[in-house]
Every structure is written in structure tokens, then in C-alpha cells.
Amino acid sequence: MAKDLTREQLWDAGAQFGHQTKRWNPKMKPYIYGAKNKNHVIDLQQTIWRLEDVKKYVTSIGQKKEKIIFVGTKRSAKNAVKEAALRSGNFFVNSRWLGGTLTNMKTISLRIKTLWDIENEEKTGKINLRPKKEQILIRKEKAKLEKTLGGIKQMHKLPAAMFVVDPKTDEIAVKEARKLRIPVIAICDTNVDPDMVDFVIPANDDIQESVNIITNFIVDVYADAAGIKMQPSNLKVVAQKKEDRQNVEGNRSYTPRHNDSNGEKTTTPRKAVVKKEETK
């Protein structure tokens, strides 16, 4: 059974940190505890309550053996959504969202077929029969397709739900899902419009550890319901505190490279630089 997240775990991951008060969306007011140093603080009790609703819904999806598409194209989300999808056998998009990925699957399927054809040529060795220049161009095309479509190349039908790390960054993906009536689960920071999604998870979406711990929770719930045995996650879920980070940086900058026998810092004499006189 997937263990429920506690307030302490969310706090250690940095999920409580919101955006600056001047950048907030008033619709997020019910999920905000207060403000500190001109930054909003997210109410983690609200986060826990919302995760309970999400758990029930994701469990129902897993029991039906349906699929979830994980979307996160911002830097803090790329690794989390990819790992979650690969561990659980779901789909993911962590590069640029191509318009029509869901609403125009016929066109996207043709691009995916091109990717499959290239991979088959590589497996059979047919690509080696082509001229060298053509091989280079084909492999470049494959890398481009793999980057944008690699996470959905096994998607033959629409997913049952979408999990989005930041619905503001990936607004196009959210709009496509809503147009097709696909339920959207999303991490909503204080600058997001919660009306865009069906299941709101109020939390920080910029700190990697905050994204990691929530994404891992979602995929763990899904795997338990679907009866999937997953490999343990390699992602960090405890954010480094500001004080610790400053100490590490301080220790790095003041650690001497060369010490003499008395433990004192020694310096290497510099060579004198002789400037050549310009000849007229």
C-alpha cells in the first residue's frame, strides 16, 4: 500500500513555498495559509486533503488498468514525470508539448510511425545500406522525434487522465485534455488558476523535491491499484535548506588546496610576466 504523505514530508520537500504575493492568483486564496517575507505560504493541510481525493481517483484508474499521461516540460519536472511513467508503464511528455498531441492523434500517429520505421531499420541493419549522409539525417530526425514523442510512442488511444506539474506552463496540454473531457490532476502553485483543472494539489512546482515527492505518491498509488511492482525511485524528496546550502558553498570557497606540514595554507609563487617592448 502506498503510504499517505505527512505534513512533515511535504514541509521537508519545500511544498509550502508559494510565489511572491504580487504574483498570486486570487482564486488560490483558499489554499494559502499566509505570507512571509512577501511570499505566500501554502496550507499543507489543504494539500493533504486534496491528495486524499486524488488517491481515490487514481486508485479507480489503476484498478481498471487504464493509463495516465504525465506532463511536465519545465526543468523541475522533467525527470520526475519521465521516471514515474517509465516505472509504471504510463505515458509522459517532458519536452515541448506538440499542439494536437491529443486532439489530432491521427497526425501525431503518423509521426510516431516514422519513429518506429527508423527504429526497425536500425534493428534490421537496413539503415546501413543507405548513403552516409542519409544515415546522419535519418538519425538526427530520430533524435528529434524521440525527444518530443518518445514518451507517447506506445499510446494507441487516449489516456484516462492527465497529471500536470504546472498547468500554467503546459496550458495547451490542459486545454486539449479539457476539450476531450479527460480529467486533469495538477500541482497548483499560488500563481495558477485552479479552475483549469479537476483535481487541485496545492504545492510548490518549482522545487524539484516538491515535484518529486508528489509525483512519486501519484505513481505509487497507481501501481498499488494496478498490481504493478516498480523499481524504487532515484529522485530526491528532501530539499536542501538554505542554511545548509550556504555552509556547503562557504566550505568550498575557503578550503585550501595546498597545506604545508604545519597545516598552514601555502601559496604557489607566480611567474613574473615580462611585457615585450613593441618595436616601432
N, C-alpha and C positions, 0 to 999 in steps of 0.2 A: 504494500500500500504506500502511495506517495504521502509523505508527511506534510502536514499543513505548515505554511511559513509562519514564523512568530514575529512579533514586533521587533525583537532584538535582532533577528536575522536581517530583516528589512532595513533596520537602522544601520547595522554594520555595513550593509551594501551601499548605503547612501541614497536609498529610495525616497527619503523625506525631503531632499533638497529640491526646491522649485526654482523657477526663473525669477528675475528681478520683478519687483512689484509693478513697475511701469510697463512690463511686457505681458501682463497676465490677461487671461480671457475671463471676463466676469462670470461666465457660465460654469467655471470651475470652482466658484466660491464654496459650494457645499463640501468640497474635498480638501479645503485649505484649513489648516489648524491656526495659523497666524503668520507673522512676519518677523524676520530678524535680519538686521544689517541690510535692509532694503531688498531682501529676498524672501519669497514666500516659503513657508514650511508646510509640507503636505501632511494631512492627517492620516497616519498609518493605520489607525483603527478602521477608517473607511476603506483603505487598501485591503485589509484582511477580510472585511465583509464582502467586498466586491470579488475577491478571489474565491470565496465560497460559492458564489453564483456561477463563476466561470468554471469551477471544478465540476459542478453538477452537469453543466452543458457539455464540456469536453469529455466527461465520462460517457455521456449518451452517444457522442460521436464515435468514441473508441469501441464501445460495445457493438456498434453497427458495422465496424471495420471500414468506416468512411475516412476520407483524407482531409488534412488541413494544409493550407498553403501558408508558410511563414514568410513574412515580408519585412525586410529591414535593410535599406540601402545606405543609411548613414553609418559613419565609421564605428560608432559604439555598438552597432547591431549586427554587422556583417558576419562575424564569427559565430555569434550566438544562434542566429537563425539557420545558418548552414549546418552547424553541428547538430542542432535539435532535429532538423529534417532528416539528415543522414542517419542519425541514431534510431529514429522511429519509423523510417520508411515513408516519410511525407515529402512534400514539395517545398521549394524555397526560391526566393528571389532576393539576392543581396547585392546586385549591381543595378544598373538603370532599369526602371520598370518600363517595358515597351508598351506603348499605347495599343490597346486591343488584345492584350495577353489573355483576358477572359472574355471580353465582348466580341472578339473577332478571332476565335480559336482556329478557324479554317486557315487563315493566312499564317498564323503562328505555327500551325501544324506543318505547313509546307517548309518553313524554315527549320523546324525540328527534324523533318525528314532529310533535309540536306545535311544536317549534322550527323544523322545516323548513316547516311550513304558514305560520308567521308570516313567515319569510324570503321565501316565494313571494308572499305578499300584498304585501310591501314592493316586490318586484321588479315585479310586475304593476300596482301602484298601487291595488289593491283596498282597502288599509287606509285610504286617504284618503277613501273613501266612508263610512266609519264615523264616528259622532259623535266629537268631540274628546276627550271624557273616556274613551271606549272605546279610542281610539288610544293614549292615555297609559298606560292599564292594560295593554294588549297589549305595548307597548314595554318596560314595566317587567318583564313576565313574560319577554319575550325576553332581556333583560339577565341576569335571574336564571338562566335555562336555559343561556345561553351561558357563564356563569361556571362552572357545575357540569358541563355536558355538552358544551360546545363542542369539547373535545379528543377526544371519542369519538363525535361525530355521524356519522362515516364508518365506524364499527366495526359491521359486519354479522355478524361471527362472532367467536368467542373468539380472543384473541391466542395466539401460540405460546409467549410468555414474558413475564414481568413484571420490569421493573427498578425497584427501590425505593431511594430515597435513605436513608430511615430506617425500617426495619421496625418500630421501636418506636412511632413516631408514627403510622404508617399500618398498624397491626396488623390492622385489619379487612380492608384490601385484601389483605394477605398471607394471612390465613386463608381468604378466598374463593378465592384462587389455589390454595392447597394443597388445598382441598376439591375443586377441579376438576382437580387434578393438573397445574397449569400451573407449570413451573419458575420459581423466583424468584431473581433476581440482585439482591444488595443491598449497599450500603455499610454496613458494621457498625462502629460506634464501640465503645468499651470498655464501654459500659453496655447493649449489645444481647445478646440470646440468639441465638447463631449457628445454633442448631438449628432456628430458624424458617424458614431459607432454604436453598436448594440450592447456591447459589454465593456464598461469602462474599468480600467485598472489604474487608479491614480498613483503615479510614481515618477521618479526621475528617469528620463530617457536619454540622457547624455553621458552618465557614468556607466561604464561597461559592466561593472559588478552589479549594479541595479538591474540592468537589462538581462544579464546572465542569470541571476537568481530567479527572476520571474519567468523567463523563457524556459529554464530548466524545470520549473514547477509545472508549467503547462504541459510539457512533453512527458514528464514523469506520470502525470495524471492520465494522459492519453495512453501511454504504454501499459499502465496497470489495467486499464479498462479493456484494451485490445489484446492483452495477454502477450505482450512483446517483451523479451528480455534484452535490455540495452546495455551497451558498454558504459561505464561511468564517465561523467563529463570531465573534461580537462580545463574548464573555464573557472576563473577566479570569481568568488562570490562575496569576498570581503574587501571593501575599498580601503586603500591606504590612507591613513589620516594625514591631514595637512602637516601636523607637527612632526610625524614620523618621516614624511617626505622631505621636510626641511632639514631634519637631522641627517638623513642619508646624503642629501646634496652637500651639506656642510662638511660631513666627514670625507666626502670625495675630494672636495676642494682643498682641504687642509692636510691630507695625508701626504707626508714627504715621500719622494721617490727614492732618494738615496740617504742612508743613515750611516754615520761613522761608528766606531767602536763604542763611543760614549753615548750613543743614542741621539746625538745632535744632528740636525739637518746639514748636509754638506751640499755645496753648490759646485757645479762643473764650470771651470773657468772658460769664458767665452774667447774665441779667437778675435784678435783685433782686425777690424775691417779697414783696409787701406784703399782709399779712393785714388783711382788713376787720374792723373792730370790730363786734361783734354789738350790735344795738340792742335795748334792753330794751322 
